[in-house]
Amino acid sequence: MRIKRILAATAALTALVTTAACDGGKDDGHAAPTGANSTGAARPDTGPPSAGSLGEAQKYIQRHTSCEQLSTEPADERLPSDDPVKPGAWSVTERGVCSDRREKGEILVYRTSDMKEFQAAYKKHVMDSIAGGKGDYGLFSRLFVGKDFAVVPSRTESAMALAESGLRILTCNPTFGVPKGYKKEPALVEHCGLSDFVNSEDGKGSVNHESPEEEGRERGESARPKEGRKPEDSLGLAAAGSLAELRKLVHHELGCEQFSTDPETVSISSIDYLPAIEGDHKMWGVGERGMCGYPGGERRAHALSWLDKVDDMITFQTKAKAAQVKELRENGGRLKATRSMVLVGKNVAVETNNAASRHGLYQAQFLNLNCQEGFTAPEGYRFEKALVNGCVLTNYEGN
């Protein structure tokens, strides 16, 4: 399949957040991390590039890839028909499109009067899409931003060329992490990041050198082993030396202003908040256990989450697997909507059924324990073997 437009009519903003091309183009040597040039010397960091007009933005793009026949005409057939990012939206003042003849694709160019507002609007669009059931939305972002302009190429090869520029890719999907060897910078809005790592489904993007299975494979082939990455090859998991350290680690994601380690309080559950651990937590290999949130009183229990400092992770995962398998069997292959999801680290675990909190915890290198038979995760998500057979660890939520 060769994509000739940046956006499909049914999803005007898809090209901003996902890889659309399925084939075509050549491998032109962009396999090394883009944080360094071909001589190995780091590029000088002069800050994000600026452009006083679309014409200036075009000249900047042309230093790195083809950008011909720039047009701002709304009727230009290269423009998406239902693109919501038009002048007047997202603080965009000008919008144009040019052709990358070398890679046979198109490049959208936006000028913005307020880059922070632009990034905030993009983040909202991504989070709204995730909340609507598109968990991978924005995971393969091609939205390059400068100081006052943004660029969206339709081809992975064009994105690889632009990654060598001073532009940075804006990513707001909370499950995305920048591998070592690439630039990682804060965006202008919270929980988004800027990098020069091109994450692509077609195998033509930046090589993830943290992935052992990348070595020796041909570009374009699937990198993920079907059974998941082995524990010893994990890309890293959250860890804490004590329950107090764990609480500090997850405070931003859970709030956790109200916290208790009282056994009676910790054992409280409600119809809306069912913890994974039942009974004596020490039988689960947990040394210390606490609860964030408000267990009830004048108003119904709310904002409950459980924190576990795990002394024996094999025992913990074994018990969690048994509980999950029982739950699946009793509920027709599905977990109850109120069942708290178990997210694990190296020696810690968090039980929360708050989806927004889990997205933040994935960024902190927690992964959820999934023991559903035949479960797998789409390309781009972490997918690792658990310590017990029949389970995997992942940052993807879905069947």
Rosetta blueprint (number, residue, H / E / L):
1 M L
2 R L
3 I L
4 K L
5 R L
6 I L
7 L L
8 A E
9 A L
10 T L
11 A E
12 A L
13 L L
14 T H
15 A H
16 L H
17 V H
18 T L
19 T L
20 A L
21 A L
22 C L
23 D L
24 G L
25 G L
26 K L
27 D L
28 D L
29 G L
30 H L
31 A L
32 A L
33 P L
34 T L
35 G L
36 A E
37 N L
38 S L
39 T L
40 G L
41 A L
42 A E
43 R L
44 P L
45 D L
46 T L
47 G L
48 P L
49 P L
50 S L
51 A L
52 G L
53 S L
54 L H
55 G H
56 E H
57 A H
58 Q H
59 K H
60 Y H
61 I H
62 Q H
63 R L
64 H L
65 T L
66 S L
67 C L
68 E E
69 Q E
70 L E
71 S E
72 T L
73 E L
74 P L
75 A L
76 D L
77 E L
78 R L
79 L L
80 P L
81 S L
82 D L
83 D L
84 P L
85 V L
86 K L
87 P L
88 G L
89 A L
90 W L
91 S L
92 V E
93 T E
94 E E
95 R E
96 G E
97 V E
98 C E
99 S E
100 D E
101 R L
102 R L
103 E L
104 K L
105 G E
106 E E
107 I E
108 L E
109 V E
110 Y E
111 R E
112 T E
113 S L
114 D L
115 M H
116 K H
117 E H
118 F H
119 Q H
120 A H
121 A H
122 Y H
123 K H
124 K H
125 H H
126 V H
127 M H
128 D H
129 S H
130 I H
131 A H
132 G L
133 G L
134 K L
135 G L
136 D L
137 Y L
138 G L
139 L L
140 F L
141 S L
142 R L
143 L L
144 F E
145 V E
146 G L
147 K L
148 D L
149 F E
150 A E
151 V E
152 V E
153 P E
154 S L
155 R L
156 T H
157 E H
158 S H
159 A H
160 M H
161 A H
162 L H
163 A L
164 E L
165 S L
166 G L
167 L L
168 R E
169 I E
170 L E
171 T E
172 C L
173 N L
174 P L
175 T L
176 F L
177 G L
178 V L
179 P L
180 K L
181 G L
182 Y L
183 K L
184 K E
185 E E
186 P E
187 A L
188 L L
189 V L
190 E L
191 H L
192 C L
193 G E
194 L E
195 S E
196 D L
197 F L
198 V L
199 N L
200 S L
201 E L
202 D L
203 G L
204 K L
205 G L
206 S L
207 V L
208 N L
209 H L
210 E L
211 S L
212 P H
213 E H
214 E H
215 E L
216 G L
217 R L
218 E L
219 R L
220 G L
221 E L
222 S L
223 A L
224 R L
225 P L
226 K L
227 E L
228 G L
229 R E
230 K L
231 P H
232 E H
233 D H
234 S L
235 L L
236 G L
237 L L
238 A L
239 A L
240 A L
241 G L
242 S L
243 L H
244 A H
245 E H
246 L H
247 R H
248 K H
249 L H
250 V H
251 H H
252 H H
253 E H
254 L H
255 G L
256 C L
257 E L
258 Q L
259 F E
260 S E
261 T L
262 D L
263 P H
264 E H
265 T H
266 V H
267 S L
268 I L
269 S L
270 S E
271 I L
272 D L
273 Y E
274 L E
275 P L
276 A L
277 I L
278 E L
279 G L
280 D L
281 H H
282 K H
283 M H
284 W H
285 G L
286 V E
287 G E
288 E E
289 R E
290 G E
291 M E
292 C E
293 G E
294 Y E
295 P L
296 G L
297 G L
298 E L
299 R L
300 R L
301 A L
302 H E
303 A E
304 L E
305 S E
306 W E
307 L E
308 D E
309 K E
310 V E
311 D L
312 D L
313 M H
314 I H
315 T H
316 F H
317 Q H
318 T H
319 K H
320 A H
321 K H
322 A H
323 A H
324 Q H
325 V H
326 K H
327 E H
328 L H
329 R H
330 E H
331 N L
332 G L
333 G L
334 R L
335 L L
336 K L
337 A L
338 T L
339 R E
340 S L
341 M E
342 V E
343 L E
344 V E
345 G L
346 K L
347 N L
348 V E
349 A E
350 V E
351 E E
352 T E
353 N L
354 N L
355 A H
356 A H
357 S H
358 R H
359 H H
360 G H
361 L H
362 Y H
363 Q H
364 A L
365 Q L
366 F L
367 L E
368 N E
369 L E
370 N E
371 C L
372 Q L
373 E L
374 G L
375 F L
376 T L
377 A L
378 P L
379 E L
380 G L
381 Y L
382 R L
383 F E
384 E E
385 K E
386 A L
387 L L
388 V L
389 N L
390 G L
391 C L
392 V E
393 L E
394 T E
395 N L
396 Y L
397 E L
398 G L
399 N L
